[in-house]
């Protein structure tokens, strides 16, 4: 009788492990399908983003400013007053020290 109970418990554990393995494999497959659909959606969104950025660059580039100004009925103003004798607005007290510019490589 003891052998029969031991055999029954082994068979029950084998069946339970098979069923749980199948259940977890189904869950993993479902999650991998969702992940692959999210990846394809992400790729599509990145393509849309790059296309939108390209359209923005094409429409608002500096080479296209003339066409934009003509389409909005703007015209270029001529500059007649030219000031050749420009003076520095500020003067360094000590001109031996180099000028330090913050934010460019820590120099």
N, CA, C and O atoms as a DFTB+ gen file, in Angstrom:
428 C
 N C O
     1  1       0.818      -1.189       0.000
     2  2       0.000       0.000       0.000
     3  2       0.865       1.258       0.000
     4  3       0.531       2.263      -0.627
     5  1       1.955       1.180       0.699
     6  2       2.829       2.332       0.788
     7  2       3.467       2.624      -0.573
     8  3       3.613       3.787      -0.949
     9  1       3.839       1.599      -1.297
    10  2       4.414       1.757      -2.623
    11  2       3.402       2.386      -3.577
    12  3       3.747       3.221      -4.413
    13  1       2.140       1.962      -3.431
    14  2       1.091       2.493      -4.291
    15  2       0.869       3.978      -4.026
    16  3       0.682       4.737      -4.978
    17  1       0.882       4.418      -2.777
    18  2       0.737       5.849      -2.453
    19  2       1.932       6.659      -2.965
    20  3       1.775       7.777      -3.456
    21  1       3.114       6.083      -2.844
    22  2       4.314       6.759      -3.337
    23  2       4.264       6.897      -4.862
    24  3       4.607       7.950      -5.400
    25  1       3.839       5.843      -5.554
    26  2       3.699       5.890      -7.002
    27  2       2.626       6.891      -7.416
    28  3       2.814       7.635      -8.379
    29  1       1.514       6.917      -6.706
    30  2       0.443       7.872      -7.000
    31  2       0.922       9.309      -6.795
    32  3       0.596      10.188      -7.593
    33  1       1.692       9.556      -5.733
    34  2       2.184      10.919      -5.492
    35  2       3.192      11.326      -6.581
    36  3       3.191      12.484      -6.999
    37  1       4.039      10.416      -7.045
    38  2       4.955      10.727      -8.137
    39  2       4.202      11.042      -9.425
    40  3       4.548      11.994     -10.125
    41  1       3.192      10.264      -9.741
    42  2       2.400      10.510     -10.953
    43  2       1.660      11.835     -10.843
    44  3       1.583      12.585     -11.816
    45  1       1.111      12.132      -9.657
    46  2       0.391      13.395      -9.461
    47  2       1.345      14.576      -9.599
    48  3       0.998      15.570     -10.236
    49  1       2.527      14.490      -9.023
    50  2       3.494      15.585      -9.133
    51  2       3.962      15.748     -10.584
    52  3       4.189      16.869     -11.038
    53  1       4.107      14.641     -11.305
    54  2       4.501      14.710     -12.714
    55  2       3.426      15.414     -13.538
    56  3       3.736      16.270     -14.366
    57  1       2.171      15.055     -13.314
    58  2       1.064      15.676     -14.061
    59  2       0.931      17.150     -13.688
    60  3       0.722      17.994     -14.559
    61  1       1.051      17.462     -12.403
    62  2       0.960      18.863     -11.970
    63  2       2.107      19.676     -12.574
    64  3       1.892      20.808     -13.006
    65  1       3.325      19.117     -12.611
    66  2       4.448      19.848     -13.184
    67  2       4.262      20.046     -14.689
    68  3       4.635      21.094     -15.216
    69  1       3.694      19.059     -15.394
    70  2       3.433      19.210     -16.827
    71  2       2.395      20.298     -17.077
    72  3       2.573      21.148     -17.949
    73  1       1.310      20.264     -16.305
    74  2       0.251      21.261     -16.488
    75  2       0.757      22.659     -16.161
    76  3       0.459      23.611     -16.882
    77  1       1.523      22.790     -15.077
    78  2       2.048      24.116     -14.735
    79  2       3.059      24.584     -15.783
    80  3       3.115      25.770     -16.106
    81  1       3.855      23.654     -16.312
    82  2       4.805      24.010     -17.365
    83  2       4.060      24.497     -18.610
    84  3       4.451      25.500     -19.207
    85  1       3.009      23.810     -19.001
    86  2       2.207      24.242     -20.150
    87  2       1.560      25.600     -19.898
    88  3       1.525      26.449     -20.788
    89  1       1.051      25.801     -18.694
    90  2       0.408      27.078     -18.358
    91  2       1.416      28.225     -18.456
    92  3       1.129      29.260     -19.057
    93  1       2.598      28.033     -17.862
    94  2       3.597      29.098     -17.897
    95  2       4.136      29.322     -19.308
    96  3       4.462      30.454     -19.664
    97  1       4.235      28.279     -20.108
    98  2       4.653      28.463     -21.506
    99  2       3.619      29.255     -22.288
   100  3       3.976      30.095     -23.115
   101  1       2.329      28.996     -22.034
   102  2       1.277      29.781     -22.694
   103  2       1.349      31.250     -22.282
   104  3       1.195      32.142     -23.117
   105  1       1.580      31.498     -20.999
   106  2       1.697      32.885     -20.527
   107  2       2.912      33.568     -21.154
   108  3       2.834      34.726     -21.564
   109  1       4.030      32.852     -21.229
   110  2       5.244      33.424     -21.828
   111  2       5.018      33.719     -23.307
   112  3       5.447      34.765     -23.795
   113  1       4.358      32.824     -24.024
   114  2       4.071      33.066     -25.446
   115  2       3.160      34.271     -25.626
   116  3       3.358      35.073     -26.538
   117  1       2.161      34.401     -24.756
   118  2       1.251      35.540     -24.836
   119  2       2.019      36.842     -24.598
   120  3       1.830      37.815     -25.328
   121  1       2.878      36.862     -23.588
   122  2       3.657      38.070     -23.306
   123  2       4.653      38.378     -24.420
   124  3       4.893      39.547     -24.722
   125  1       5.233      37.354     -25.032
   126  2       6.167      37.611     -26.126
   127  2       5.447      38.160     -27.356
   128  3       6.004      38.987     -28.078
   129  1       4.222      37.712     -27.602
   130  2       3.435      38.280     -28.708
   131  2       3.114      39.740     -28.444
   132  3       3.200      40.568     -29.350
   133  1       2.746      40.063     -27.209
   134  2       2.473      41.458     -26.866
   135  2       3.734      42.306     -27.003
   136  3       3.679      43.440     -27.480
   137  1       4.868      41.752     -26.585
   138  2       6.125      42.471     -26.689
   139  2       6.515      42.714     -28.148
   140  3       6.994      43.796     -28.487
   141  1       6.316      41.730     -29.003
   142  2       6.647      41.912     -30.416
   143  2       5.728      42.936     -31.070
   144  3       6.169      43.710     -31.920
   145  1       4.452      42.947     -30.682
   146  2       3.544      43.966     -31.241
   147  2       3.932      45.352     -30.751
   148  3       3.833      46.319     -31.507
   149  1       4.373      45.473     -29.498
   150  2       4.834      46.765     -29.001
   151  2       6.097      47.220     -29.716
   152  3       6.271      48.407     -29.990
   153  1       6.983      46.266     -30.020
   154  2       8.208      46.622     -30.744
   155  2       7.896      47.123     -32.148
   156  3       8.489      48.102     -32.601
   157  1       6.977      46.464     -32.840
   158  2       6.624      46.933     -34.182
   159  2       5.946      48.294     -34.122
   160  3       6.176      49.142     -34.985
   161  1       5.113      48.509     -33.111
   162  2       4.467      49.813     -32.957
   163  2       5.501      50.888     -32.643
   164  3       5.386      52.018     -33.119
   165  1       6.501      50.546     -31.852
   166  2       7.572      51.492     -31.537
   167  2       8.374      51.841     -32.783
   168  3       8.742      53.000     -32.971
   169  1       8.647      50.872     -33.627
   170  2       9.377      51.138     -34.878
   171  2       8.553      52.049     -35.783
   172  3       9.089      52.971     -36.398
   173  1       7.252      51.787     -35.862
   174  2       6.387      52.642     -36.672
   175  2       6.365      54.071     -36.142
   176  3       6.389      55.024     -36.921
   177  1       6.319      54.224     -34.822
   178  2       6.324      55.566     -34.241
   179  2       7.655      56.274     -34.473
   180  3       7.676      57.485     -34.695
   181  1       8.761      55.543     -34.425
   182  2      10.059      56.155     -34.709
   183  2      10.153      56.600     -36.163
   184  3      10.733      57.645     -36.456
   185  1       9.588      55.817     -37.072
   186  2       9.576      56.209     -38.486
   187  2       8.735      57.463     -38.667
   188  3       9.130      58.376     -39.391
   189  1       7.563      57.514     -38.007
   190  2       6.725      58.718     -38.086
   191  2       7.449      59.927     -37.509
   192  3       7.358      61.027     -38.055
   193  1       8.165      59.728     -36.409
   194  2       8.902      60.836     -35.797
   195  2       9.982      61.347     -36.733
   196  3      10.145      62.557     -36.894
   197  1      10.723      60.432     -37.355
   198  2      11.787      60.871     -38.264
   199  2      11.206      61.556     -39.499
   200  3      11.781      62.525     -39.994
   201  1      10.071      61.061     -40.004
   202  2       9.432      61.722     -41.149
   203  2       8.946      63.117     -40.784
   204  3       9.086      64.053     -41.572
   205  1       8.373      63.258     -39.584
   206  2       7.908      64.566     -39.138
   207  2       9.073      65.524     -38.964
   208  3       8.986      66.694     -39.340
   209  1      10.170      65.026     -38.392
   210  2      11.350      65.877     -38.215
   211  2      11.933      66.285     -39.564
   212  3      12.368      67.423     -39.735
   213  1      11.943      65.369     -40.514
   214  2      12.444      65.683     -41.847
   215  2      11.574      66.729     -42.537
   216  3      12.083      67.644     -43.184
   217  1      10.254      66.584     -42.393
   218  2       9.355      67.588     -42.982
   219  2       9.562      68.947     -42.319
   220  3       9.516      69.977     -42.991
   221  1       9.790      68.957     -41.005
   222  2      10.042      70.209     -40.299
   223  2      11.325      70.863     -40.797
   224  3      11.365      72.069     -41.040
   225  1      12.375      70.053     -40.945
   226  2      13.651      70.596     -41.418
   227  2      13.519      71.125     -42.839
   228  3      14.068      72.176     -43.171
   229  1      12.786      70.391     -43.682
   230  2      12.623      70.839     -45.068
   231  2      11.813      72.126     -45.150
   232  3      12.108      72.987     -45.979
   233  1      10.805      72.268     -44.311
   234  2       9.956      73.445     -44.429
   235  2      10.513      74.660     -43.703
   236  3      10.222      75.787     -44.104
   237  1      11.307      74.474     -42.645
   238  2      11.804      75.610     -41.877
   239  2      13.326      75.708     -41.892
   240  3      13.922      76.148     -40.909
   241  1      13.951      75.314     -42.967
   242  2      15.399      75.427     -43.057
   243  2      15.787      76.845     -43.453
   244  3      14.957      77.621     -43.926
   245  1      17.065      77.173     -43.253
   246  2      17.512      78.518     -43.608
   247  2      17.523      78.722     -45.115
   248  3      17.358      79.847     -45.587
   249  1      17.712      77.660     -45.869
   250  2      17.683      77.805     -47.322
   251  2      16.264      78.030     -47.832
   252  3      16.068      78.529     -48.940
   253  1      15.292      77.666     -47.035
   254  2      13.901      77.793     -47.440
   255  2      13.256      79.051     -46.871
   256  3      12.063      79.269     -47.085
   257  1      14.006      79.885     -46.150
   258  2      13.431      81.095     -45.546
   259  2      12.912      82.078     -46.593
   260  3      11.894      82.736     -46.380
   261  1      13.602      82.173     -47.707
   262  2      13.165      83.098     -48.756
   263  2      11.786      82.707     -49.289
   264  3      10.925      83.563     -49.494
   265  1      11.586      81.415     -49.509
   266  2      10.283      80.949     -49.989
   267  2       9.190      81.140     -48.935
   268  3       8.057      81.492     -49.265
   269  1       9.536      80.906     -47.670
   270  2       8.556      81.116     -46.602
   271  2       8.172      82.586     -46.490
   272  3       7.001      82.915     -46.301
   273  1       9.155      83.461     -46.605
   274  2       8.850      84.892     -46.503
   275  2       8.012      85.362     -47.687
   276  3       7.141      86.217     -47.524
   277  1       8.259      84.819     -48.866
   278  2       7.437      85.192     -50.022
   279  2       6.014      84.657     -49.884
   280  3       5.057      85.323     -50.279
   281  1       5.875      83.456     -49.324
   282  2       4.528      82.902     -49.174
   283  2       3.715      83.654     -48.130
   284  3       2.486      83.650     -48.184
   285  1       4.399      84.310     -47.164
   286  2       3.692      85.084     -46.139
   287  2       3.653      86.575     -46.481
   288  3       3.286      87.397     -45.642
   289  1       4.026      86.916     -47.691
   290  2       4.022      88.288     -48.206
   291  2       4.950      89.211     -47.414
   292  3       4.642      90.386     -47.215
   293  1       6.081      88.677     -46.968
   294  2       7.111      89.513     -46.380
   295  2       8.106      89.867     -47.455
   296  3       8.233      89.164     -48.457
   297  1       8.815      90.966     -47.241
   298  2       9.871      91.318     -48.182
   299  2      11.102      91.740     -47.395
   300  3      11.015      92.190     -46.252
   301  1      12.236      91.582     -48.033
   302  2      13.507      91.897     -47.384
   303  2      13.704      93.414     -47.366
   304  3      13.515      94.098     -48.372
   305  1      14.088      93.912     -46.201
   306  2      14.338      95.346     -46.082
   307  2      15.800      95.628     -46.397
   308  3      16.695      94.884     -45.996
   309  1      16.015      96.689     -47.106
   310  2      17.383      97.095     -47.419
   311  2      17.950      97.878     -46.245
   312  3      17.244      98.663     -45.612
   313  1      19.220      97.662     -45.960
   314  2      19.885      98.369     -44.870
   315  2      20.750      99.463     -45.489
   316  3      21.653      99.194     -46.281
   317  1      20.452     100.694     -45.111
   318  2      21.192     101.824     -45.665
   319  2      22.187     102.380     -44.660
   320  3      23.236     102.883     -45.065
   321  1      21.901     102.311     -43.381
   322  2      22.788     102.875     -42.362
   323  2      23.793     101.810     -41.932
   324  3      23.435     100.780     -41.359
   325  1      25.042     102.088     -42.222
   326  2      26.100     101.183     -41.798
   327  2      27.035     101.943     -40.881
   328  3      27.576     102.984     -41.254
   329  1      27.223     101.422     -39.687
   330  2      28.113     102.044     -38.720
   331  2      29.437     101.291     -38.748
   332  3      29.521     100.154     -38.283
   333  1      30.457     101.918     -39.286
   334  2      31.744     101.260     -39.436
   335  2      32.581     101.411     -38.164
   336  3      33.371     100.521     -37.846
   337  1      32.428     102.499     -37.442
   338  2      33.229     102.755     -36.237
   339  2      32.534     102.170     -35.011
   340  3      31.986     102.903     -34.187
   341  1      32.562     100.853     -34.902
   342  2      31.942     100.215     -33.753
   343  2      32.927     100.159     -32.592
   344  3      34.122      99.935     -32.785
   345  1      32.409     100.367     -31.382
   346  2      33.238     100.351     -30.180
   347  2      32.777      99.194     -29.311
   348  3      31.585      98.892     -29.238
   349  1      33.757      98.531     -28.634
   350  2      33.388      97.456     -27.727
   351  2      32.544      98.027     -26.596
   352  3      32.888      99.074     -26.046
   353  1      31.449      97.366     -26.235
   354  2      30.627      97.892     -25.146
   355  2      31.276      97.710     -23.772
   356  3      30.976      98.465     -22.846
   357  1      32.143      96.740     -23.631
   358  2      32.810      96.485     -22.358
   359  2      34.289      96.318     -22.605
   360  3      34.715      95.911     -23.685
   361  1      35.073      96.641     -21.581
   362  2      36.513      96.492     -21.700
   363  2      36.997      95.705     -20.489
   364  3      36.556      95.948     -19.366
   365  1      37.897      94.771     -20.720
   366  2      38.451      93.992     -19.619
   367  2      39.408      94.856     -18.817
   368  3      40.149      95.665     -19.376
   369  1      39.387      94.678     -17.493
   370  2      40.331      95.423     -16.656
   371  2      41.752      94.905     -16.858
   372  3      42.699      95.682     -16.980
   373  1      41.882      93.594     -16.891
   374  2      43.195      92.990     -17.120
   375  2      43.111      92.212     -18.419
   376  3      42.378      91.227     -18.511
   377  1      43.850      92.645     -19.412
   378  2      43.757      92.001     -20.711
   379  2      44.742      90.859     -20.865
   380  3      44.808      90.235     -21.925
   381  1      45.522      90.571     -19.801
   382  2      46.473      89.466     -19.861
   383  2      45.773      88.124     -19.694
   384  3      46.225      87.121     -20.246
   385  1      44.693      88.090     -18.953
   386  2      43.965      86.838     -18.714
   387  2      43.120      86.488     -19.930
   388  3      42.508      87.357     -20.550
   389  1      43.098      85.204     -20.261
   390  2      42.208      84.815     -21.378
   391  2      40.749      84.835     -20.923
   392  3      40.448      84.680     -19.740
   393  1      39.879      85.024     -21.864
   394  2      38.447      85.059     -21.577
   395  2      37.963      83.624     -21.380
   396  3      38.258      82.739     -22.183
   397  1      37.225      83.415     -20.312
   398  2      36.713      82.085     -19.987
   399  2      35.266      82.003     -20.445
   400  3      34.426      82.808     -20.042
   401  1      34.990      81.024     -21.289
   402  2      33.623      80.801     -21.763
   403  2      33.091      79.566     -21.046
   404  3      33.675      78.485     -21.127
   405  1      31.973      79.743     -20.344
   406  2      31.408      78.636     -19.567
   407  2      30.575      77.732     -20.469
   408  3      29.851      78.206     -21.344
   409  1      30.686      76.436     -20.245
   410  2      29.815      75.491     -20.917
   411  2      30.377      74.845     -22.155
   412  3      29.672      74.066     -22.797
   413  1      31.586      75.122     -22.518
   414  2      32.152      74.511     -23.716
   415  2      33.383      73.692     -23.341
   416  3      34.506      74.183     -23.460
   417  1      33.194      72.469     -22.897
   418  2      34.293      71.560     -22.638
   419  2      35.016      71.803     -21.326
   420  3      36.050      71.182     -21.079
   421  1      34.513      72.677     -20.486
   422  2      35.123      72.917     -19.177
   423  2      36.435      73.661     -19.230
   424  3      37.223      73.575     -18.287
   425  1      36.694      74.380     -20.285
   426  2      37.945      75.140     -20.396
   427  2      37.778      76.518     -19.829
   428  3      38.724      77.306     -19.833
